[in-house]
């Protein structure tokens, strides 16, 4: 617990990264976010063994094995049902965080991991492919919940000058989850036929550690104050998460946000969609979440092995090369984490999408020209690395962080429901459509992803403001200026004014400001 609390003058608040903040960020990301990355990659290595299990089970039950088409359908269902579960989980987020809180939802959802791990771990003993498929569906539900709730929780407990760093920790652990599955899936470790049920069920270990430790930490202070009106619990939570900062000033900032809301109750998705005062925020969440999946990062893995093979890498060594790409993901994620508070959100997400867009075009160019220019096969490998690095530096995590920052307390759960649902729908769409796109367009299919990446980068450049080191109220005011506040009525020193009355969601009534004469300007 961070025991040292320093009362500083208003406007001179300096918040530091405490051991409690770091512990919560690592626990929630390790026990929840990392499982999403792990489950994305875990079925790739044992694919042949899982298909063989399905076939042998059919022989035992029916006396005949599955034909190639039926076997492919069964395995495709095993892979894609994870995204269906994720969509269902994302639709439940608003209801869960309102009822159980942010931390409460993370803790209570761990039961899903234990159910899924048990189903997949005992599936071969029970001779039941259905247990594998249903287990994947349940893990998808958990990932759909976690992808929204963990960034929401960390965004609310973080001081504004640390919100970017903590907000990218989950995406770093997602990369670590993919990397862990690639390492453990090597033939020398768990990549053997006897080990695939254990390989699939290892998700229970990080979740068990999270369940043992996370309940000892406090709930989100913003949730406790704005939604539960519990000032005493809010102060206790802030003392856990802060050191050398003005707790009273932070509570006043939360109360200012509470007064600015048209309702302290959590709004529904339908009300969010109909609210004209958040149309730009909602449009931003829609574009960046859809763009995150339609950028081609998931489809890239369809081509990766072929690209490596064309570059002259022997088949037995391709699995080690794939592990190398996982290491690149982690390095790029670390770069994003440690630069976001210096560079801001916009440079990371715009730069990431631009790099991905140009590298997608580069893959198309190299695949077309490598017949005549053999060295282009190495260019294609470099483009694969560039897409992975560009994605993990910004687009992998910033959309979830921005979703927390663009909305205030009452609208945030519904915003995460919309963003998460679109993310999973787009994920499923790419997985379903890409094989047909590849058959019809060949190597030119990556030009589609190039156009998406460049379009999203342009949207962010022209529409989404920089949110670094801004309070949620200040961010709302930047968007409110797009609607009705004249540009000539700029805000003065942030500590010099109070909002007299907020019309609905963050819009100044008649553009009026009431200055607080008691505040001194340094």
Buried (B, 14 or more C-beta within 10 A) or exposed (E): EBEEBEEEEBBEBEBBBBEBBBBBBBBBBBBBBBBBBBBBBBBBBBEEBBBBBBBBBBEEEEEEBBEEEEBEEBBEBBBBBBBBBBBBBBBBBBBBBBEBBBBBBBBBBBEBBBBBBBBBBBBBEEEBBEBBBBBBBBBBBBBBBBBBBBBBBBBBBBBBBBBBBBBBBBBBBBBBBBBBBBBBBBEEEBBBEEBBBEBBBBBBEBBBEBBEBBEEBBBBBBBBBBBBEBEEBBBBBBBBBBBBBBBBBBBEBBEBBBEBBBEBEBBBBEBBEEBEBBBBBBEBBBBBBBBBBBBBBBBBBBBBBEBBBBBEBEEEEBBEBBBEBBEBBBBBBBBBBEBBBEBBBBBBBBBBBBBBBBBBBBBBBBBBBBEEEEEBBBBBBBBBBBBBBBBBBBBBBBBBBBBBBBBBBBBBBBBBBBBBBBBBBBBBBBBEBBEEBBEEEEBEBBBBBBBBBBBBBEBBEEBBBEBBBBBBBBBBBBBBBEBEBEEEEEBEEBBBBBBEEBBBBBBBEEEEBEEEEEBEEE
